[in-house]
Amino acid sequence: MKPDLSVGEVAARAGVPVSTVHFYEGKGLIRGWRNAGNHRRYGRDVLRRVAVIKVAQRAGIPLQQIADALASLPQNRTPDARDWARLSAGWKADLDQRIDRLTRLRDQLAGCIGCGCLSVRDCPLRNPHDVLGEEGAGARLLEVHEK
C-alpha cells in the first residue's frame, strides 16, 4: 500500500471531483505537499477528513464551522471516533433547530408566510394590528426570536 495519494486518487477514493480536493485544500480543510516531481501528494488520512467534511456538508453545516471544528483538533490531526462524536454532537443542536424551523415552515406554507404578510384574512388572527411589524421587517412567526 502506497503511503501517499495523488490528487486524482484522493478524488476517486473520496467520491469528489479533483476541483473539490483543491478547494478543500485552499480553504485549509486538508493538507498536501509537493513531491520532487512537483505533483500534489496527500497522506491517506486525508480520506477520513474529506469524509467528515462531506457528511457535515450534507447535514447543512456551513464550511466555516467545519473548518473551525477541524482546526480545533490538536495539531490539526485527522478526526478519530471520539473526535467525530464530539464534533457531531456540537452540530446536532444547530441541526435540530433548522429541522424545527423547516417543519414549521412546511406546516404553515400554504396558509401563512409567518407573517410577512400576504394573507389579510389570517393575519388578524395571527398578527392583530400588525404587532409583529414592530419587531422589524420580514417573516416573524417562523423564526424563534430571543428577547
N, C-alpha and C positions, 0 to 999 in steps of 0.2 A: 504494500500500500504506500502510495506516494505521500510524503509529509506535507506537501502543499498543493494548491489547486490554481489553475489559471482562471481568469475571469469567466471564460466560456464554461469551464467545468463547474464553477460556483453557480452560474446562472442555470445550467442544465439540472444540477442536483437540487437546487432550491426552487426550481419551477418559476423563475422570474426572468425577464429579459436582461441582457447584458447591460442595457442602459440603466436598469434598476440597481444593479450591483454598483455601477459607477455613481449613481445618485446617492445611494446609502453611504458610500464611502465619502462623497463630497460633503454630506451632512454630518460626518463624524460618527455614524452609527456602526460602521465596520472599519477595519483597518487592513491594509495590504502593504506590499512593498514591491520594489522593482528588483528583478534578478539581474544577473550580469548581462543578459541579452536585452535589458530594458523592458521586459514584459511584466505586467502586474501579476503578483502571486498573493495567495491568501492561505492562511492556516486552515486546517479542516474545521476548527472550532467556529469559523465564520458561518458555517451552515446552520448551527444552532442559533446564532444571533439573528440571522435572516429569518429563521422560523419564528422566533419570538417577535420580531418586527412585523412579519406578515399576520400573525394571529392577532396582535394588538391592533393593527390597522383594520383588520376585518371586524373587530369589536368596536371600531369607530374612535379609537384613541388617537388624538392628534399626534403627528410626528414629533413635535417638540416635547410632548410629555413622554413619548417613547425614548427620545434621546436623553432627556433628563433622568429617566429611570435607569437606562443603561449606564449613564455616566456616574450614577450613584454606587455602582458596584465597585468594590475595592480593585484598584489597578485596572479598571475597565475590563475585568475578566468576563468570560462568557458565562451567562446565567446557568446555574445548576438548578436542580429541582426545588431546593429551598428558596433560591432567589426568585424563581418563577412564581412560587406560592406567594411570596411577599409582594412582588410586582403586581400580579394579577389581583390580589386582594385589595391593593391600593386603587386599582382601576374599577373594581366591582361597584363601589358606591356611585361613581360617576355614571357607569353603565346603567345601574338601576334607576337613577334619576332620569336619564334620557329615555329609557323604556317607559317610565311613568308619564313623562311629557308626551311621548308619541302615542301612548294608549289614550290619554285624554284628548289629544288632537284627533285621533281616529274616531273616538266616540262622539265628538262634538262637530266633526267636519261638515256634516250635511246641514245642521241647523244653526250653527253659530261659528263665527270665526274668532271668538273668545275675547273680547269684544273690541273689534277694530274700527268700525261697525258696519255691517251690511244688512242686518235684519232688524228693521224697525219694529216688527211685530214681537220678536223675542226680547229685544233689549230692554223694554220697560220691566220685564221680569228679572232679567239677569243684571241689568245695569241701569236702574232707575235714575233719571235726571243726569245721565252720563257721569256718574260719580267716579267711574274708573278713569275717565279722561283727565281727572286731577292728578293722577299718578304719572301721566306722561303719554306720549304718542304710542300707537301700536296696540296689538292684541295684549290683553292683560290676564284673562282667565286661564290661559293655557300654561302660563309660567308661574312658578312659585316665587313670590317676592317676599324677601325678608324685610321686616320693619324694625 
